[in-house]
Amino acid sequence: MSAALAVTYLACLSSAYAMPVNPSTARQDTTKSKMKMDHQMKDCVMMEDGKMMLMKDGKTMEMTKDMALKNGTMIMTDGTVKSKSGKSMKLKNGESVDMNGKMMPMHKM
């Protein structure tokens, strides 16, 4: 997994769950958070080195066909994202979109 893909993968995960801040319950919450994070990994599509990648059920693979999201957003294999309203944009390396159509910006290491 390349560094950019790993960062995008973590961005998908971080949007799914925030870590606890109460130190007295941190150990117990950390175990619960790991279980929740494993259970709640967010599926998303991302641009990586000029290729569209699909993360589904914690596994990452190259997108081989265009896909439609439940909200009507279309995601093309070339990185073009078209909303139901017709607005269109192209993902840049490191950017991703979750399965609800929410854009997740590029994260730097």
C-alpha positions as CSV (number, residue, x, y, z in Angstrom):
1,M,0.0,0.0,0.0
2,S,1.5,3.3,-1.0
3,A,1.8,6.2,1.5
4,A,-0.9,8.3,-0.2
5,L,-3.3,5.3,-0.3
6,A,-2.6,4.6,3.4
7,V,-3.3,8.2,4.3
8,T,-6.6,8.2,2.3
9,Y,-7.5,4.8,3.9
10,L,-6.9,6.4,7.4
11,A,-9.1,9.4,6.3
12,C,-11.9,7.0,5.5
13,L,-11.5,5.4,8.9
14,S,-11.1,8.6,10.8
15,S,-14.4,9.9,9.4
16,A,-16.1,6.8,10.8
17,Y,-15.0,7.1,14.4
18,A,-13.4,9.6,16.8
19,M,-11.1,8.4,19.7
20,P,-12.2,8.9,23.3
21,V,-10.7,11.7,25.4
22,N,-11.5,10.6,29.0
23,P,-8.3,9.0,30.3
24,S,-10.0,7.1,33.1
25,T,-11.9,5.0,30.6
26,A,-9.4,5.1,27.8
27,R,-8.3,1.4,28.1
28,Q,-11.9,0.2,28.0
29,D,-12.9,2.7,25.3
30,T,-9.9,1.9,23.2
31,T,-11.0,-1.8,23.0
32,K,-14.5,-0.7,22.2
33,S,-13.3,1.8,19.7
34,K,-11.1,-0.8,17.9
35,M,-14.2,-3.1,17.7
36,K,-16.3,-0.2,16.4
37,M,-13.6,0.9,14.0
38,D,-13.3,-2.6,12.6
39,H,-17.1,-2.8,12.3
40,Q,-17.6,0.7,10.9
41,M,-14.9,1.0,8.3
42,K,-16.3,3.4,5.8
43,D,-16.5,2.2,2.2
44,C,-15.3,4.9,-0.2
45,V,-13.7,5.6,-3.6
46,M,-10.4,7.4,-3.9
47,M,-8.0,8.7,-6.5
48,E,-4.6,7.1,-6.1
49,D,-1.7,7.7,-8.5
50,G,-4.2,8.5,-11.3
51,K,-6.3,5.4,-10.7
52,M,-9.7,5.2,-9.0
53,M,-9.6,2.8,-6.1
54,L,-12.6,1.3,-4.3
55,M,-12.5,0.5,-0.6
56,K,-15.2,-2.0,0.3
57,D,-15.4,-4.0,3.5
58,G,-11.8,-3.0,4.4
59,K,-10.4,-4.2,1.1
60,T,-9.0,-1.9,-1.6
61,M,-9.2,-2.7,-5.3
62,E,-9.1,-0.7,-8.5
63,M,-12.4,0.6,-9.8
64,T,-13.2,-1.2,-13.1
65,K,-16.6,0.4,-13.9
66,D,-18.6,3.5,-13.2
67,M,-20.8,3.4,-10.2
68,A,-24.0,5.2,-9.0
69,L,-24.4,6.1,-5.3
70,K,-27.8,5.9,-3.5
71,N,-28.1,9.7,-3.6
72,G,-27.8,9.8,-7.4
73,T,-24.1,10.8,-7.5
74,M,-22.2,9.1,-10.4
75,I,-18.5,8.2,-9.9
76,M,-16.5,7.4,-13.1
77,T,-13.4,5.4,-13.4
78,D,-11.5,8.4,-14.6
79,G,-12.2,10.2,-11.3
80,T,-15.1,12.4,-12.5
81,V,-17.8,12.8,-9.8
82,K,-21.2,14.0,-11.1
83,S,-23.9,15.0,-8.6
84,K,-27.6,14.4,-9.2
85,S,-28.0,18.1,-9.9
86,G,-25.4,17.8,-12.7
87,K,-22.5,19.5,-11.0
88,S,-19.3,17.8,-12.1
89,M,-15.7,17.7,-10.7
90,K,-12.7,15.5,-10.9
91,L,-10.9,14.0,-7.9
92,K,-7.2,14.8,-7.4
93,N,-4.7,12.3,-6.0
94,G,-5.6,11.6,-2.3
95,E,-9.1,12.8,-2.5
96,S,-12.0,10.5,-1.8
97,V,-15.8,10.2,-1.7
98,D,-17.7,8.1,0.8
99,M,-20.7,6.0,-0.3
100,N,-23.1,8.8,0.7
101,G,-21.4,11.2,-1.8
102,K,-19.5,13.2,0.9
103,M,-16.2,14.5,-0.3
104,M,-13.2,13.8,1.9
105,P,-10.3,16.2,1.2
106,M,-6.7,15.2,0.7
107,H,-4.8,14.5,4.0
108,K,-1.1,15.2,4.3
109,M,1.3,13.1,6.4
